[in-house]
Amino acid sequence: MAAPVPPPPEGRCRRPSPGSTPEADTVSLEALTAALDELVLRGTLSADQVRAVLRRLSLPPPPEHLPPPETPVPHLVPTQSPPPSGEIPAVTTPPAGLPAGRSRRRGRAWPALLAEVGGYLGAVFSAAGCAVLVRPGWDTLTRGDRVLVLTVPGTVLLLAALALMASTRGGWVARPHAGGTPRRRLVGSAVLLAATLFGGAFAQFVPGQRQAEVFCAGALAVTAGGYLACRGALLNLATAMWSGCLLAQLLGPPWGSSAQAPWGFVLTGIVWAGLAATRLLDERTVGVTAGGVLTYFGAESLTWHRDPLPGYVTLLAVAVAWLAGYGWSRRASVLVVGVLALATVVPQAVTHYTGGALQAGGALLVTGLSIIGASMVGLLLHQGSPAHRR
């Protein structure tokens, strides 16, 4: 018959582990409460679960030591040795090195939110003020004056972005470990606005017929450099947009009679979506969605020309590709692109090849049926996703 196991020392609790010695079979109450407190702060345990753990260890705390269910759990780290009774004293002050409670995090989030909104509003009003000031006499300004008007605020914005990056606690990283923060969004917004201003400044050095190309190239260079230093959704979208505009300008004026310019957006969208799908871009969903939007825009532009067949075929290909991509990625934005392309191409093609015989009522009917069909396809694809099962 096995010898009886002595009770745990004062201030320690039993941790069952077969085959271990009694001394190794115990853990200090202080270490236990510290571990429980950390799990509560991380959201791993709730108040009821903490009660269940303490009850299972025969250490039921008084009611005042834990709040009622569905309320934040106070910190349970003792500041001194536990009393002989084994009770766990409650401490309202958070321990050093651990994050504060939810209410304190919300309180600290307001200044950051206000600073972010203030930065956006300041940038918008500054840009609008510059436009209002220089618009009446823009044609009378010399080239040097125009360059000065555009480069000074652009330089200020870039310096502000660099200051935000340099003042980041712990050092700035190009690739964030989690989602975007107000600081990163402000940096991206400043870089995007500065890229537009510098693109306009670069365009002042070339003749009028090539200003659009130089404008897109300059804006793309600044935006791409900003994206390498500050990865994020905003600069990802901006880099894709400027890339498409530049390639379209090189192939032909996008809003002119050239039928080649829309292919610039189509090719850019396909390449950008491929880079995102193969994880060469950090923002996978944003990249695939941006590529789909650019491809859709280019395909829709192709339908405006004399022979719309290439545009209809491209739109149908976009619908099929992005609907299939949703089955692979399970991202709602990818599904939206596919559904939108499918709901657009069917009524346009039917109306064009029937020579307007459907008239307004028939066109509306075909459009409605196309939207319903595309929505049904989207629902059928979406029903197998985890979000739908929830």
C-alpha positions in Angstrom: 0.0 0.0 0.0 1.4 3.4 -1.0 2.4 5.8 1.7 0.0 8.8 2.0 1.2 11.9 0.2 1.8 14.8 2.6 -0.2 18.0 2.0 1.5 20.8 0.0 3.6 23.4 1.8 1.9 26.5 2.9 1.3 28.9 0.1 1.6 26.2 -2.6 -1.0 24.1 -4.4 -1.2 20.6 -5.8 -0.3 20.0 -9.5 -1.0 16.3 -10.2 1.7 14.6 -12.2 2.1 10.8 -11.8 5.5 9.6 -11.0 6.9 12.9 -9.5 8.0 13.7 -6.0 5.7 15.6 -3.6 8.0 18.7 -3.7 8.1 18.7 -7.5 4.4 18.0 -7.5 3.5 21.5 -6.2 3.6 24.9 -7.7 3.6 28.2 -5.8 0.3 30.0 -5.5 2.1 33.2 -6.6 3.2 31.6 -9.9 -0.3 30.2 -10.5 -2.0 33.5 -10.0 0.5 35.2 -12.2 -0.1 32.7 -15.0 -3.9 33.0 -14.7 -3.6 36.8 -14.8 -1.5 36.6 -18.0 -4.0 34.2 -19.6 -6.9 36.6 -18.7 -5.1 39.6 -20.2 -4.5 37.7 -23.4 -8.2 36.7 -23.6 -7.4 33.0 -23.3 -9.4 32.6 -20.1 -12.6 34.2 -19.0 -13.8 35.0 -15.4 -15.8 31.8 -15.2 -12.9 29.7 -16.4 -10.6 31.3 -13.8 -13.2 30.5 -11.1 -13.4 26.9 -12.3 -9.6 26.5 -12.2 -9.3 27.9 -8.7 -12.3 25.7 -7.6 -10.7 22.6 -9.0 -7.5 23.4 -7.0 -9.6 23.8 -3.8 -8.8 27.5 -3.7 -12.2 29.2 -4.1 -11.7 33.0 -4.1 -14.2 35.2 -2.3 -16.8 36.8 -4.6 -15.1 40.1 -4.5 -11.9 38.7 -6.0 -13.4 38.1 -9.4 -16.1 40.2 -11.1 -19.4 38.8 -12.3 -19.4 37.0 -15.6 -19.2 39.1 -18.9 -17.2 41.8 -17.2 -13.4 42.4 -17.4 -11.4 40.3 -14.9 -9.2 42.3 -12.5 -5.6 41.5 -12.2 -4.9 38.7 -9.8 -1.2 39.1 -9.2 -0.4 39.3 -5.5 2.1 41.9 -4.4 3.2 40.0 -1.3 3.3 36.5 0.1 -0.2 34.8 0.1 -1.9 34.4 3.5 -1.9 31.0 5.2 -5.6 30.5 4.3 -4.6 30.3 0.6 -6.8 33.2 -0.4 -5.8 35.1 -3.5 -5.7 38.9 -2.9 -6.9 41.1 -5.7 -4.7 43.8 -7.1 -6.2 46.5 -9.2 -3.0 47.9 -10.5 -1.8 46.1 -13.7 1.6 44.4 -13.3 4.7 45.8 -14.9 5.4 44.6 -18.5 1.8 43.5 -19.1 -0.8 45.4 -21.2 -3.5 47.4 -19.5 -7.1 46.5 -19.5 -9.6 47.0 -22.3 -11.0 50.2 -21.0 -7.5 51.7 -20.7 -6.6 50.6 -24.2 -9.7 52.3 -25.5 -8.8 55.4 -23.6 -5.4 55.5 -25.1 -6.8 54.8 -28.6 -8.7 58.0 -28.8 -5.6 60.4 -29.0 -4.2 58.2 -31.8 -7.5 58.3 -33.6 -7.9 62.0 -33.3 -4.3 62.6 -34.4 -4.9 60.4 -37.5 -8.1 62.2 -38.4 -6.4 65.5 -37.9 -3.6 64.5 -40.2 -6.0 63.6 -42.9 -8.0 66.8 -42.6 -4.9 68.9 -42.5 -3.5 67.3 -45.7 -6.8 67.7 -47.5 -7.2 71.3 -46.5 -3.6 72.1 -47.3 -4.0 70.6 -50.8 -7.3 72.4 -51.4 -5.8 75.7 -50.2 -2.8 75.3 -52.6 -5.2 74.5 -55.5 -7.4 77.5 -54.8 -4.4 79.8 -54.4 -2.6 78.9 -57.6 -5.5 78.0 -59.9 -6.5 81.6 -61.0 -2.9 82.4 -62.1 -1.5 79.0 -62.9 -1.1 79.9 -66.6 0.8 83.1 -65.8 3.3 81.3 -63.6 6.7 80.5 -64.9 8.1 77.0 -65.0 10.2 77.6 -62.0 7.3 79.0 -60.0 5.2 76.0 -60.8 7.9 73.6 -59.8 8.4 75.5 -56.5 4.7 75.5 -55.8 4.5 71.7 -56.2 7.8 70.6 -54.7 7.7 72.7 -51.4 4.5 71.0 -50.0 5.6 67.7 -51.4 8.9 68.0 -49.6 7.1 69.0 -46.4 4.9 65.9 -46.6 7.9 63.6 -47.2 9.7 65.1 -44.2 6.6 64.6 -42.1 6.5 61.0 -43.2 10.2 60.5 -42.3 9.7 62.1 -38.9 6.8 59.7 -38.1 8.9 56.8 -39.2 12.0 57.9 -37.2 9.9 58.6 -34.0 8.5 55.1 -33.9 9.1 53.4 -30.6 11.3 50.4 -31.0 12.4 51.4 -34.5 10.6 51.4 -37.8 10.0 48.2 -39.8 9.0 48.1 -43.4 6.8 45.0 -43.0 4.4 45.2 -40.0 3.9 42.1 -38.0 0.2 42.9 -37.6 -2.4 45.1 -39.3 -2.0 48.7 -40.2 -1.7 51.3 -37.4 -2.6 55.0 -37.5 1.1 55.9 -37.8 1.5 53.7 -40.9 -1.7 55.0 -42.5 -0.5 58.6 -42.0 2.8 57.8 -43.5 1.2 56.2 -46.5 -1.2 59.1 -47.0 1.6 61.6 -46.8 3.7 59.6 -49.3 0.8 59.3 -51.7 0.0 63.0 -51.7 3.7 63.9 -52.0 4.0 61.5 -55.0 1.2 63.3 -56.8 2.8 66.7 -56.2 6.2 65.5 -57.3 4.7 63.9 -60.4 3.2 67.2 -61.3 6.6 69.0 -60.7 8.4 66.5 -62.9 5.9 67.0 -65.7 6.7 70.7 -65.9 10.1 69.9 -67.6 8.7 68.1 -70.7 6.4 69.2 -73.6 2.7 69.1 -73.1 2.1 65.9 -75.1 4.4 64.0 -72.9 3.5 65.5 -69.5 1.0 62.7 -68.7 3.7 60.0 -69.1 6.2 61.9 -67.0 3.6 62.7 -64.4 2.7 59.0 -64.0 6.3 57.9 -64.0 7.3 60.4 -61.3 4.3 59.6 -59.1 5.0 55.9 -59.5 8.7 56.3 -58.5 7.9 58.1 -55.3 5.0 55.8 -54.5 7.0 52.6 -55.1 9.8 53.9 -52.9 7.3 54.7 -50.2 5.8 51.2 -50.5 9.2 49.6 -50.1 9.7 51.5 -46.9 6.2 51.3 -45.6 4.3 48.2 -46.7 0.5 48.7 -46.5 -2.8 48.5 -48.4 -2.9 52.2 -49.4 0.5 52.3 -51.0 -0.1 48.9 -52.6 -3.2 50.2 -54.3 -1.5 53.4 -55.3 1.5 51.6 -56.8 -0.8 49.4 -58.8 -2.8 52.4 -60.0 0.2 54.4 -61.1 1.7 51.4 -62.8 -1.5 50.9 -64.8 -1.8 54.6 -65.7 1.9 54.7 -66.9 1.6 51.6 -69.1 -1.7 52.9 -70.6 0.0 56.2 -71.4 2.9 54.5 -73.1 0.5 52.4 -75.2 -1.7 55.3 -76.1 -3.9 58.1 -74.5 -6.4 56.2 -72.3 -9.2 58.6 -73.2 -8.4 59.0 -76.8 -9.2 57.0 -79.9 -6.4 54.4 -79.3 -7.7 50.9 -78.6 -4.4 49.8 -77.2 -4.3 52.0 -74.1 -6.9 49.9 -72.1 -4.6 46.9 -72.5 -2.2 48.7 -70.2 -4.7 48.4 -67.3 -5.5 44.8 -68.2 -1.8 43.7 -68.3 -1.0 45.6 -65.1 -4.0 44.0 -63.3 -3.0 40.5 -64.3 0.6 41.0 -63.3 -0.3 42.6 -60.0 -2.8 39.9 -59.1 -0.2 37.3 -60.0 2.4 38.9 -57.8 0.0 39.0 -54.9 -1.2 35.4 -55.4 2.4 34.1 -55.4 3.0 36.1 -52.1 5.6 38.4 -53.7 3.4 41.2 -52.3 2.8 41.3 -48.6 -0.9 42.4 -48.9 -2.2 39.3 -50.7 -5.9 40.1 -50.7 -5.4 43.8 -51.5 -3.1 42.9 -54.4 -5.5 40.4 -55.9 -8.4 42.7 -55.5 -6.5 45.7 -57.0 -5.4 43.6 -59.9 -9.0 42.6 -60.5 -10.2 46.1 -60.4 -7.6 47.3 -62.9 -8.3 44.4 -65.2 -12.0 45.0 -65.0 -11.5 48.7 -65.8 -9.3 47.9 -68.8 -11.7 45.3 -70.1 -14.7 47.7 -69.7 -12.7 50.4 -71.5 -12.2 48.0 -74.4 -16.0 47.7 -74.9 -16.2 51.4 -75.6 -14.5 51.1 -79.0 -15.8 50.0 -82.4 -15.2 46.3 -81.9 -16.2 45.5 -78.3 -15.6 41.7 -78.6 -12.2 41.8 -77.0 -13.6 43.7 -74.1 -16.5 41.2 -73.6 -14.1 38.3 -73.7 -11.8 39.9 -71.2 -14.7 40.7 -68.9 -15.9 37.1 -69.0 -12.3 35.9 -68.3 -12.1 38.3 -65.3 -15.4 36.9 -64.0 -14.3 33.3 -64.3 -10.8 33.9 -63.0 -11.9 35.9 -59.9 -14.8 33.7 -59.1 -12.4 30.7 -59.2 -10.0 32.8 -57.1 -12.6 33.2 -54.4 -12.8 29.4 -54.1 -9.0 29.5 -53.5 -8.7 32.5 -51.3 -12.2 32.8 -49.6 -11.9 36.6 -49.6 -15.1 38.6 -50.1 -13.4 41.4 -52.1 -12.2 38.8 -54.7 -15.8 37.5 -54.9 -17.1 41.0 -55.5 -14.8 41.6 -58.5 -15.9 38.3 -60.1 -19.6 39.0 -59.5 -19.4 42.5 -60.8 -17.6 41.4 -64.0 -20.2 38.7 -64.6 -23.1 41.0 -63.9 -21.7 43.6 -66.3 -20.6 41.5 -69.3 -23.9 39.6 -69.9 -26.3 42.6 -70.4 -23.7 44.6 -72.3 -23.1 41.7 -74.8 -26.8 40.9 -75.2 -27.7 44.5 -75.8 -24.9 45.0 -78.3 -25.5 41.9 -80.4 -29.2 42.2 -80.5 -28.8 45.6 -82.1 -31.0 47.4 -79.5 -34.0 45.2 -80.3 -34.6 44.6 -76.6 -35.3 48.3 -76.1 -35.2 49.8 -72.6 -37.5 47.2 -70.9 -35.7 44.2 -72.3 -32.3 45.7 -71.4 -33.5 46.2 -67.8 -34.8 42.7 -67.7 -31.6 41.2 -68.9 -29.6 43.4 -66.5 -31.7 42.3 -63.6 -31.5 38.6 -64.5 -27.7 38.9 -64.9 -27.4 40.5 -61.5 -29.5 37.8 -59.9 -27.6 35.1 -61.6 -24.2 36.6 -60.6 -25.5 36.9 -57.0 -26.6 33.3 -56.9 -23.2 32.2 -58.2 -21.6 34.3 -55.4 -23.9 32.7 -52.8 -23.2 29.2 -54.0 -19.5 29.8 -53.8 -19.8 31.6 -50.4 -21.8 28.9 -48.7 -18.8 26.6 -48.2 -16.7 29.3 -46.5 -16.1 29.3 -42.8 -17.9 32.7 -42.5 -21.0 31.2 -44.0 -21.0 28.2 -41.6 -20.8 30.5 -38.7 
